[in-house]
Structure formats: C-alpha cells, structure tokens
Amino acid sequence: MSFSIRPVNAADHARILALNLESEEMLSPMDASRLRELDAMAAYHRVACEGNEVVAFLLAFREGVAYDSPNYVWFAQRYPRFLYVDRIVVARTHQGRKLGPLLYRDLFDFARAAGVDTVTCEFYTVPPNEASRRFHAAFGFSEVGSQWVADGRKQVSLQIAAT
C-alpha cells in the first residue's frame, strides 16, 4: 500500500500521542495539552498515513515562536531564519518502510516553498542514537554544536542542513 502525507487535524492527536509514547526514550514526553500547544505554534505538522491510519508524524517550528525547548532556543539565538524539526516519529510497525525520508522530502519542499534555506534538528549522542545520526547525514545535516539537556543526563548534537 502507498502512503500519503497530509496536515494534522485534531482527530489525529490520540494517535500522535500514542506514537510519541512508543518512542519516548528518544524524544521529549508529550501529553494532550502539550500537543495542542505545540500544534498551535507549528509551521509544519503533518502525518503520514497508510490508508486512514496515521503511521508517522513530523512536527517543526519556524523562528520567532515562544517554544521553550532548549534546543530550539539554541538555534533561535544563532540563526535568523530556520525551520526546526522538533520530532519525527514512525510507528515501530512501519519502520524501515521509508516514511522518515518521505516526510523529510516533504519538509524540505515546504521549507524551500517558504523561502527558508536552513533546516535544523538535534539528536541524542548520549545515549547514542546511531540510526538518527545516519538518517540525518543522508539528508546533508552536519553538526554545528552540542549541549547537555535533561538535567545533564543526555547530550544532543545540534545539526543544520541547507534546503
């Protein structure tokens, strides 16, 4: 079956929360209230669907929003225009089926159409997230910094890519 990408709607929120929980060891926790808050600030919040089933999502922000993530703030202090990938999640049952690349190609198309030439993201290096490192390298991301987060329990690699 083929996959489609569409904007998130409120009916998707329960599934997005379930997907986020499934991968929470590599993400920030998110409850329904936080999801509504992030969705309202998002420049890009889309889902990948197989038929009517949401099987992946990507949430990203432009510069200038009141997002309190230390990683978003790091980029906001250094880059005047950017699109920040807050999180991308693919259902465990659908990993390896090219949904991450499908969403990232759509995201980069969105950024170019909006005149944004820099996409930013981060991934954990402590604990290591080798799959994310390889994935982002394939999209041309490179490290521009690093920082400790989660009260010094985790380290992230701060990354940028040109659109």
N, CA, C and O atoms as a DFTB+ gen file, in Angstrom:
652 C
 N C O
     1  1       0.853      -1.187       0.000
     2  2       0.000       0.000       0.000
     3  2       0.890       1.238       0.000
     4  3       1.991       1.225       0.550
     5  1       0.407       2.287      -0.612
     6  2       1.174       3.527      -0.647
     7  2       0.809       4.403       0.548
     8  3      -0.196       4.188       1.227
     9  1       1.655       5.387       0.774
    10  2       1.482       6.301       1.896
    11  2       1.132       7.679       1.380
    12  3       1.544       8.067       0.286
    13  1       0.374       8.414       2.166
    14  2       0.048       9.795       1.835
    15  2       0.460      10.680       3.004
    16  3       0.545      10.227       4.145
    17  1       0.714      11.945       2.701
    18  2       1.061      12.933       3.727
    19  2      -0.011      14.009       3.701
    20  3      -0.431      14.470       2.639
    21  1      -0.441      14.395       4.888
    22  2      -1.440      15.456       4.998
    23  2      -1.226      16.221       6.297
    24  3      -0.560      15.729       7.208
    25  1      -1.797      17.438       6.385
    26  2      -1.714      18.188       7.647
    27  2      -2.437      17.450       8.779
    28  3      -3.400      16.717       8.552
    29  1      -1.953      17.662       9.979
    30  2      -2.574      17.086      11.168
    31  2      -3.922      17.753      11.422
    32  3      -4.086      18.949      11.179
    33  1      -4.878      16.977      11.910
    34  2      -6.120      17.550      12.423
    35  2      -6.328      17.016      13.835
    36  3      -5.656      16.073      14.254
    37  1      -7.252      17.615      14.558
    38  2      -7.448      17.273      15.971
    39  2      -7.767      15.791      16.170
    40  3      -7.422      15.221      17.205
    41  1      -8.414      15.167      15.201
    42  2      -8.740      13.745      15.315
    43  2      -7.492      12.864      15.317
    44  3      -7.556      11.708      15.734
    45  1      -6.363      13.392      14.859
    46  2      -5.107      12.640      14.830
    47  2      -4.377      12.665      16.169
    48  3      -3.456      11.874      16.372
    49  1      -4.758      13.538      17.075
    50  2      -3.973      13.764      18.285
    51  2      -3.785      12.517      19.136
    52  3      -2.687      12.292      19.647
    53  1      -4.815      11.703      19.305
    54  2      -4.669      10.497      20.131
    55  2      -3.617       9.563      19.532
    56  3      -2.805       8.991      20.259
    57  1      -3.632       9.411      18.227
    58  2      -2.649       8.533      17.572
    59  2      -1.243       9.125      17.667
    60  3      -0.278       8.391      17.882
    61  1      -1.119      10.439      17.511
    62  2       0.187      11.096      17.633
    63  2       0.747      10.901      19.035
    64  3       1.936      10.625      19.196
    65  1      -0.092      11.042      20.040
    66  2       0.363      10.818      21.417
    67  2       0.813       9.378      21.626
    68  3       1.809       9.134      22.307
    69  1       0.096       8.431      21.053
    70  2       0.489       7.025      21.172
    71  2       1.828       6.772      20.480
    72  3       2.677       6.061      21.018
    73  1       2.024       7.344      19.301
    74  2       3.295       7.195      18.589
    75  2       4.435       7.831      19.381
    76  3       5.518       7.256      19.485
    77  1       4.191       9.007      19.933
    78  2       5.220       9.686      20.714
    79  2       5.611       8.836      21.926
    80  3       6.794       8.694      22.233
    81  1       4.624       8.279      22.606
    82  2       4.884       7.447      23.781
    83  2       5.707       6.214      23.407
    84  3       6.584       5.792      24.161
    85  1       5.420       5.648      22.250
    86  2       6.129       4.458      21.774
    87  2       7.626       4.718      21.601
    88  3       8.436       3.801      21.742
    89  1       7.991       5.953      21.300
    90  2       9.395       6.309      21.049
    91  2       9.933       7.302      22.068
    92  3      10.915       7.993      21.792
    93  1       9.321       7.388      23.225
    94  2       9.645       8.446      24.183
    95  2      11.076       8.399      24.705
    96  3      11.589       9.422      25.159
    97  1      11.733       7.245      24.655
    98  2      13.113       7.198      25.151
    99  2      14.053       8.067      24.320
   100  3      15.138       8.420      24.782
   101  1      13.645       8.415      23.092
   102  2      14.464       9.261      22.234
   103  2      13.815      10.622      21.963
   104  3      14.278      11.377      21.108
   105  1      12.746      10.926      22.694
   106  2      12.007      12.177      22.495
   107  2      11.682      12.807      23.841
   108  3      11.945      12.238      24.900
   109  1      11.111      13.984      23.766
   110  2      10.546      14.599      24.966
   111  2       9.147      14.044      25.183
   112  3       8.428      13.775      24.221
   113  1       8.760      13.872      26.436
   114  2       7.380      13.441      26.701
   115  2       6.389      14.491      26.189
   116  3       6.717      15.672      26.069
   117  1       5.178      14.035      25.893
   118  2       4.156      14.959      25.395
   119  2       2.781      14.431      25.800
   120  3       2.422      13.296      25.486
   121  1       2.021      15.266      26.498
   122  2       0.643      14.906      26.820
   123  2      -0.293      15.688      25.895
   124  3       0.165      16.455      25.048
   125  1      -1.597      15.493      26.058
   126  2      -2.572      16.110      25.150
   127  2      -2.500      17.632      25.187
   128  3      -2.600      18.282      24.146
   129  1      -2.328      18.200      26.370
   130  2      -2.241      19.650      26.495
   131  2      -1.013      20.191      25.767
   132  3      -1.095      21.182      25.042
   133  1       0.121      19.531      25.970
   134  2       1.362      19.957      25.317
   135  2       1.237      19.807      23.794
   136  3       1.710      20.670      23.055
   137  1       0.623      18.750      23.326
   138  2       0.443      18.568      21.887
   139  2      -0.403      19.695      21.303
   140  3      -0.067      20.220      20.241
   141  1      -1.479      20.075      21.960
   142  2      -2.296      21.188      21.459
   143  2      -1.483      22.478      21.397
   144  3      -1.594      23.243      20.439
   145  1      -0.670      22.714      22.415
   146  2       0.180      23.906      22.461
   147  2       1.196      23.893      21.310
   148  3       1.355      24.893      20.610
   149  1       1.871      22.773      21.120
   150  2       2.877      22.671      20.060
   151  2       2.237      22.758      18.678
   152  3       2.775      23.402      17.777
   153  1       1.095      22.112      18.518
   154  2       0.397      22.142      17.237
   155  2       0.032      23.578      16.855
   156  3       0.135      23.955      15.688
   157  1      -0.388      24.371      17.829
   158  2      -0.761      25.761      17.560
   159  2       0.430      26.605      17.119
   160  3       0.255      27.566      16.369
   161  1       1.637      26.266      17.568
   162  2       2.848      27.025      17.205
   163  2       3.522      26.506      15.937
   164  3       4.327      27.210      15.328
   165  1       3.201      25.299      15.546
   166  2       3.940      24.620      14.479
   167  2       3.758      25.295      13.124
   168  3       2.663      25.731      12.767
   169  1       4.841      25.369      12.392
   170  2       4.794      25.802      10.993
   171  2       4.483      24.604      10.104
   172  3       3.827      24.729       9.070
   173  1       4.966      23.445      10.531
   174  2       4.800      22.207       9.769
   175  2       4.420      21.124      10.771
   176  3       5.191      20.815      11.679
   177  1       3.244      20.553      10.609
   178  2       2.821      19.424      11.436
   179  2       1.983      18.540      10.536
   180  3       0.806      18.805      10.292
   181  1       2.609      17.492      10.052
   182  2       1.957      16.608       9.090
   183  2       2.100      15.164       9.522
   184  3       3.008      14.793      10.267
   185  1       1.171      14.367       9.028
   186  2       1.180      12.931       9.295
   187  2       1.346      12.179       7.987
   188  3       0.950      12.643       6.918
   189  1       1.943      11.000       8.108
   190  2       1.975      10.048       7.006
   191  2       0.954       8.980       7.341
   192  3       0.906       8.476       8.463
   193  1       0.143       8.644       6.360
   194  2      -0.934       7.677       6.572
   195  2      -0.805       6.517       5.599
   196  3      -0.379       6.675       4.455
   197  1      -1.184       5.359       6.089
   198  2      -1.379       4.189       5.238
   199  2      -2.884       3.959       5.243
   200  3      -3.451       3.510       6.239
   201  1      -3.520       4.267       4.131
   202  2      -4.977       4.302       4.134
   203  2      -5.418       5.430       5.049
   204  3      -5.012       6.578       4.868
   205  1      -6.251       5.105       6.037
   206  2      -6.701       6.107       7.005
   207  2      -5.911       6.069       8.298
   208  3      -6.170       6.865       9.201
   209  1      -4.951       5.160       8.406
   210  2      -4.195       5.005       9.653
   211  2      -2.966       5.910       9.681
   212  3      -2.138       5.864       8.772
   213  1      -2.849       6.732      10.722
   214  2      -1.669       7.563      10.932
   215  2      -0.533       6.652      11.394
   216  3      -0.647       5.980      12.419
   217  1       0.568       6.632      10.630
   218  2       1.683       5.744      10.953
   219  2       2.985       6.512      11.218
   220  3       4.000       5.911      11.570
   221  1       2.954       7.842      11.048
   222  2       4.136       8.663      11.319
   223  2       3.700      10.117      11.394
   224  3       2.651      10.496      10.874
   225  1       4.533      10.931      12.057
   226  2       4.276      12.371      12.064
   227  2       5.589      13.125      12.185
   228  3       6.596      12.589      12.648
   229  1       5.555      14.380      11.757
   230  2       6.696      15.282      11.876
   231  2       6.162      16.634      12.324
   232  3       5.179      17.143      11.785
   233  1       6.833      17.208      13.324
   234  2       6.452      18.480      13.918
   235  2       7.648      19.423      13.830
   236  3       8.737      19.093      14.299
   237  1       7.447      20.607      13.224
   238  2       8.560      21.549      13.047
   239  2       8.070      22.987      13.254
   240  3       6.902      23.305      13.033
   241  1       9.005      23.845      13.687
   242  2       8.707      25.241      14.015
   243  2       9.613      26.180      13.232
   244  3      10.767      25.864      12.942
   245  1       9.060      27.340      12.898
   246  2       9.859      28.422      12.343
   247  2      10.462      29.225      13.487
   248  3      10.093      29.061      14.649
   249  1      11.397      30.094      13.128
   250  2      11.949      31.027      14.111
   251  2      10.839      31.948      14.599
   252  3       9.832      32.150      13.921
   253  1      11.045      32.503      15.792
   254  2      10.143      33.527      16.284
   255  2       8.943      33.055      17.085
   256  3       8.097      33.870      17.454
   257  1       8.843      31.751      17.368
   258  2       7.735      31.299      18.216
   259  2       8.217      31.165      19.657
   260  3       9.419      31.101      19.917
   261  1       7.290      31.125      20.566
   262  2       7.609      31.076      22.001
   263  2       7.756      29.630      22.474
   264  3       7.115      29.214      23.440
   265  1       8.588      28.889      21.797
   266  2       8.804      27.489      22.154
   267  2       9.940      27.425      23.168
   268  3      10.992      28.031      22.965
   269  1       9.731      26.692      24.255
   270  2      10.679      26.684      25.368
   271  2      11.706      25.554      25.321
   272  3      12.434      25.359      26.293
   273  1      11.783      24.818      24.241
   274  2      12.782      23.762      24.120
   275  2      14.189      24.365      24.145
   276  3      14.459      25.312      23.406
   277  1      15.094      23.835      24.981
   278  2      16.459      24.388      24.993
   279  2      17.164      24.236      23.645
   280  3      18.032      25.042      23.309
   281  1      16.807      23.229      22.885
   282  2      17.436      23.040      21.572
   283  2      16.905      24.056      20.564
   284  3      17.681      24.611      19.786
   285  1      15.607      24.306      20.564
   286  2      15.033      25.354      19.711
   287  2      15.644      26.708      20.076
   288  3      16.032      27.477      19.196
   289  1      15.727      26.992      21.366
   290  2      16.294      28.267      21.821
   291  2      17.741      28.408      21.346
   292  3      18.153      29.499      20.951
   293  1      18.516      27.326      21.376
   294  2      19.905      27.362      20.922
   295  2      19.956      27.844      19.470
   296  3      20.746      28.728      19.139
   297  1      19.122      27.269      18.610
   298  2      19.107      27.685      17.205
   299  2      18.590      29.116      17.053
   300  3      19.119      29.884      16.249
   301  1      17.564      29.475      17.818
   302  2      16.981      30.818      17.728
   303  2      17.998      31.897      18.087
   304  3      17.925      33.014      17.574
   305  1      18.936      31.571      18.957
   306  2      19.962      32.540      19.344
   307  2      21.057      32.688      18.286
   308  3      21.872      33.606      18.372
   309  1      21.086      31.807      17.302
   310  2      22.185      31.794      16.333
   311  2      21.773      31.950      14.873
   312  3      22.597      32.325      14.038
   313  1      20.518      31.669      14.554
   314  2      20.087      31.668      13.156
   315  2      18.846      32.553      13.006
   316  3      17.861      32.359      13.718
   317  1      18.886      33.520      12.085
   318  2      17.756      34.436      11.936
   319  2      16.531      33.794      11.269
   320  3      15.398      34.178      11.562
   321  1      16.749      32.827      10.383
   322  2      15.652      32.141       9.683
   323  2      15.967      30.657       9.643
   324  3      17.045      30.248       9.210
   325  1      15.017      29.857      10.099
   326  2      15.224      28.407      10.093
   327  2      13.898      27.691      10.273
   328  3      12.897      28.286      10.672
   329  1      13.913      26.423       9.976
   330  2      12.806      25.521      10.261
   331  2      13.381      24.431      11.156
   332  3      14.263      23.680      10.740
   333  1      12.880      24.346      12.384
   334  2      13.409      23.441      13.405
   335  2      12.549      22.186      13.502
   336  3      11.353      22.266      13.782
   337  1      13.157      21.038      13.272
   338  2      12.469      19.756      13.426
   339  2      12.452      19.418      14.910
   340  3      13.491      19.124      15.502
   341  1      11.285      19.462      15.496
   342  2      11.153      19.134      16.911
   343  2      11.127      17.627      17.109
   344  3      11.800      17.102      17.996
   345  1      10.360      16.936      16.294
   346  2      10.304      15.481      16.404
   347  2       9.716      14.870      15.144
   348  3       8.845      15.438      14.485
   349  1      10.226      13.698      14.845
   350  2       9.681      12.857      13.786
   351  2       9.550      11.470      14.397
   352  3      10.484      10.961      15.017
   353  1       8.394      10.871      14.217
   354  2       8.134       9.557      14.798
   355  2       7.482       8.680      13.744
   356  3       6.520       9.081      13.088
   357  1       8.015       7.484      13.592
   358  2       7.439       6.470      12.715
   359  2       7.045       5.286      13.597
   360  3       7.833       4.834      14.428
   361  1       5.843       4.797      13.414
   362  2       5.376       3.637      14.186
   363  2       6.387       2.500      14.066
   364  3       6.937       2.257      12.992
   365  1       6.620       1.820      15.156
   366  2       7.560       0.688      15.117
   367  2       7.170      -0.323      14.045
   368  3       8.038      -0.919      13.408
   369  1       5.879      -0.515      13.846
   370  2       5.396      -1.472      12.841
   371  2       5.700      -1.025      11.420
   372  3       5.599      -1.824      10.489
   373  1       6.070       0.237      11.238
   374  2       6.304       0.768       9.898
   375  2       7.737       1.263       9.684
   376  3       8.038       1.856       8.648
   377  1       8.606       1.027      10.642
   378  2       9.993       1.446      10.465
   379  2      10.645       0.621       9.365
   380  3      10.337      -0.557       9.179
   381  1      11.552       1.266       8.641
   382  2      12.213       0.603       7.523
   383  2      11.421       0.659       6.234
   384  3      11.813       0.045       5.241
   385  1      10.321       1.379       6.231
   386  2       9.491       1.464       5.034
   387  2       9.581       2.830       4.363
   388  3       8.710       3.200       3.576
   389  1      10.646       3.582       4.680
   390  2      10.973       4.857       4.015
   391  2      10.018       5.993       4.344
   392  3       9.884       6.934       3.562
   393  1       9.345       5.917       5.503
   394  2       8.453       7.003       5.898
   395  2       9.218       8.218       6.396
   396  3       8.802       9.350       6.149
   397  1      10.321       8.007       7.089
   398  2      11.153       9.127       7.518
   399  2      11.620       9.944       6.323
   400  3      11.420      11.159       6.298
   401  1      12.241       9.303       5.326
   402  2      12.642      10.058       4.131
   403  2      11.467      10.718       3.405
   404  3      11.606      11.825       2.886
   405  1      10.326      10.055       3.364
   406  2       9.147      10.634       2.722
   407  2       8.754      11.939       3.420
   408  3       8.502      12.945       2.756
   409  1       8.703      11.926       4.747
   410  2       8.355      13.137       5.496
   411  2       9.438      14.204       5.364
   412  3       9.120      15.387       5.238
   413  1      10.708      13.812       5.390
   414  2      11.777      14.807       5.274
   415  2      11.805      15.448       3.887
   416  3      12.064      16.646       3.778
   417  1      11.546      14.685       2.830
   418  2      11.488      15.296       1.497
   419  2      10.346      16.322       1.447
   420  3      10.497      17.405       0.881
   421  1       9.212      15.966       2.044
   422  2       8.082      16.895       2.093
   423  2       8.437      18.135       2.911
   424  3       8.100      19.254       2.523
   425  1       9.114      17.939       4.038
   426  2       9.536      19.051       4.888
   427  2      10.485      19.990       4.136
   428  3      10.326      21.209       4.192
   429  1      11.465      19.427       3.440
   430  2      12.417      20.255       2.691
   431  2      11.709      21.004       1.557
   432  3      12.044      22.155       1.280
   433  1      10.732      20.363       0.897
   434  2       9.934      21.051      -0.124
   435  2       9.170      22.219       0.507
   436  3       9.115      23.312      -0.056
   437  1       8.586      21.975       1.678
   438  2       7.863      23.013       2.418
   439  2       8.795      24.181       2.746
   440  3       8.435      25.339       2.541
   441  1       9.985      23.880       3.252
   442  2      10.947      24.919       3.621
   443  2      11.338      25.757       2.398
   444  3      11.352      26.986       2.463
   445  1      11.654      25.089       1.286
   446  2      12.026      25.827       0.067
   447  2      10.881      26.715      -0.393
   448  3      11.111      27.864      -0.773
   449  1       9.649      26.210      -0.368
   450  2       8.484      26.994      -0.795
   451  2       8.270      28.205       0.109
   452  3       7.757      29.232      -0.334
   453  1       8.666      28.081       1.375
   454  2       8.521      29.183       2.330
   455  2       9.731      30.123       2.320
   456  3       9.763      31.104       3.064
   457  1      10.719      29.823       1.482
   458  2      11.910      30.676       1.408
   459  2      12.872      30.490       2.567
   460  3      13.661      31.385       2.869
   461  1      12.815      29.342       3.215
   462  2      13.701      29.050       4.346
   463  2      14.831      28.164       3.838
   464  3      14.589      27.085       3.297
   465  1      16.068      28.625       4.015
   466  2      17.186      27.862       3.459
   467  2      17.925      27.000       4.484
   468  3      18.905      26.337       4.143
   469  1      17.465      27.005       5.733
   470  2      18.132      26.220       6.771
   471  2      17.112      25.395       7.550
   472  3      16.145      25.930       8.093
   473  1      17.342      24.091       7.596
   474  2      16.558      23.189       8.440
   475  2      17.470      22.767       9.579
   476  3      18.634      22.430       9.363
   477  1      16.934      22.787      10.794
   478  2      17.720      22.460      11.978
   479  2      17.072      21.295      12.719
   480  3      15.870      21.055      12.605
   481  1      17.888      20.587      13.471
   482  2      17.383      19.481      14.280
   483  2      18.447      19.122      15.304
   484  3      19.526      19.713      15.333
   485  1      18.132      18.158      16.132
   486  2      19.130      17.587      17.030
   487  2      18.782      16.128      17.236
   488  3      17.652      15.697      17.009
   489  1      19.777      15.384      17.669
   490  2      19.538      14.003      18.088
   491  2      20.504      13.686      19.210
   492  3      21.542      14.330      19.366
   493  1      20.140      12.680      19.988
   494  2      20.966      12.308      21.135
   495  2      22.278      11.675      20.696
   496  3      22.320      10.833      19.798
   497  1      23.341      12.104      21.355
   498  2      24.627      11.411      21.235
   499  2      24.938      10.677      22.530
   500  3      25.735       9.738      22.534
   501  1      24.314      11.098      23.636
   502  2      24.356      10.386      24.916
   503  2      22.929      10.388      25.449
   504  3      22.453      11.439      25.878
   505  1      22.220       9.245      25.439
   506  2      22.645       7.978      24.864
   507  2      22.705       8.078      23.338
   508  3      21.988       8.879      22.738
   509  1      23.538       7.286      22.730
   510  2      23.721       7.406      21.285
   511  2      22.485       6.975      20.500
   512  3      21.825       5.992      20.835
   513  1      22.191       7.738      19.447
   514  2      21.111       7.395      18.526
   515  2      21.735       7.299      17.132
   516  3      21.622       8.213      16.315
   517  1      22.383       6.187      16.892
   518  2      23.125       5.988      15.647
   519  2      22.208       5.999      14.428
   520  3      22.591       6.504      13.372
   521  1      21.018       5.456      14.559
   522  2      20.094       5.435      13.421
   523  2      19.735       6.868      13.012
   524  3      19.670       7.175      11.821
   525  1      19.505       7.734      13.984
   526  2      19.184       9.123      13.670
   527  2      20.395       9.837      13.072
   528  3      20.244      10.650      12.160
   529  1      21.579       9.543      13.569
   530  2      22.786      10.161      13.010
   531  2      22.921       9.809      11.528
   532  3      23.149      10.689      10.698
   533  1      22.779       8.533      11.198
   534  2      22.891       8.101       9.801
   535  2      21.790       8.714       8.931
   536  3      22.044       9.170       7.816
   537  1      20.575       8.718       9.455
   538  2      19.442       9.266       8.721
   539  2      19.685      10.735       8.381
   540  3      19.508      11.149       7.235
   541  1      20.091      11.516       9.376
   542  2      20.293      12.947       9.138
   543  2      21.500      13.222       8.254
   544  3      21.474      14.164       7.462
   545  1      22.538      12.438       8.366
   546  2      23.702      12.601       7.488
   547  2      23.292      12.403       6.030
   548  3      23.787      13.100       5.144
   549  1      22.400      11.467       5.785
   550  2      21.944      11.208       4.420
   551  2      21.185      12.404       3.838
   552  3      21.103      12.545       2.618
   553  1      20.634      13.258       4.689
   554  2      19.935      14.463       4.237
   555  2      20.832      15.693       4.273
   556  3      20.350      16.814       4.112
   557  1      22.119      15.497       4.481
   558  2      23.060      16.607       4.413
   559  2      23.218      17.403       5.700
   560  3      23.787      18.495       5.682
   561  1      22.730      16.882       6.802
   562  2      22.891      17.587       8.077
   563  2      24.323      17.459       8.569
   564  3      24.978      16.441       8.347
   565  1      24.799      18.496       9.236
   566  2      26.113      18.462       9.863
   567  2      26.030      19.160      11.218
   568  3      25.182      20.025      11.441
   569  1      26.917      18.768      12.105
   570  2      26.902      19.295      13.462
   571  2      27.428      20.725      13.510
   572  3      28.462      21.048      12.925
   573  1      26.689      21.573      14.223
   574  2      27.118      22.958      14.440
   575  2      27.278      23.263      15.928
   576  3      27.647      24.377      16.299
   577  1      27.005      22.283      16.770
   578  2      27.143      22.459      18.206
   579  2      26.634      21.237      18.939
   580  3      26.132      20.292      18.330
   581  1      26.768      21.268      20.251
   582  2      26.209      20.208      21.092
   583  2      25.901      20.809      22.450
   584  3      26.463      21.837      22.829
   585  1      25.012      20.168      23.171
   586  2      24.713      20.628      24.528
   587  2      24.116      19.488      25.342
   588  3      23.550      18.534      24.808
   589  1      24.264      19.626      26.646
   590  2      23.682      18.681      27.588
   591  2      22.286      19.158      27.933
   592  3      22.071      20.349      28.157
   593  1      21.331      18.233      27.977
   594  2      19.938      18.530      28.296
   595  2      19.449      17.532      29.337
   596  3      20.205      16.669      29.783
   597  1      18.201      17.652      29.715
   598  2      17.579      16.730      30.683
   599  2      18.390      16.678      31.971
   600  3      18.739      15.603      32.461
   601  1      18.687      17.870      32.514
   602  2      19.452      17.975      33.765
   603  2      20.797      17.257      33.687
   604  3      21.247      16.644      34.655
   605  1      21.433      17.347      32.508
   606  2      22.760      16.770      32.328
   607  2      22.778      15.275      32.097
   608  3      23.845      14.662      32.134
   609  1      21.624      14.671      31.860
   610  2      21.568      13.221      31.648
   611  2      21.711      12.830      30.181
   612  3      22.025      11.680      29.874
   613  1      21.482      13.779      29.272
   614  2      21.517      13.478      27.842
   615  2      22.275      14.584      27.114
   616  3      22.239      15.750      27.509
   617  1      22.958      14.194      26.046
   618  2      23.650      15.171      25.205
   619  2      23.077      15.086      23.797
   620  3      22.790      14.001      23.291
   621  1      22.916      16.250      23.175
   622  2      22.418      16.303      21.805
   623  2      23.473      16.878      20.877
   624  3      24.295      17.706      21.269
   625  1      23.424      16.418      19.641
   626  2      24.191      17.014      18.554
   627  2      23.244      17.947      17.834
   628  3      22.196      17.515      17.355
   629  1      23.591      19.218      17.749
   630  2      22.782      20.237      17.087
   631  2      23.214      20.291      15.632
   632  3      24.397      20.458      15.337
   633  1      22.256      20.150      14.720
   634  2      22.541      19.929      13.313
   635  2      21.817      20.926      12.421
   636  3      20.725      21.390      12.751
   637  1      22.434      21.253      11.282
   638  2      21.760      22.056      10.261
   639  2      21.971      21.418       8.882
   640  3      22.933      20.686       8.650
   641  1      21.041      21.720       7.985
   642  2      21.153      21.322       6.585
   643  2      20.583      22.439       5.740
   644  3      19.642      23.124       6.141
   645  1      21.163      22.614       4.571
   646  2      20.637      23.589       3.609
   647  2      19.501      22.949       2.831
   648  3      19.517      21.751       2.548
   649  1      18.507      23.775       2.489
   650  2      17.401      23.245       1.707
   651  2      17.744      23.259       0.227
   652  3      16.929      22.847      -0.599
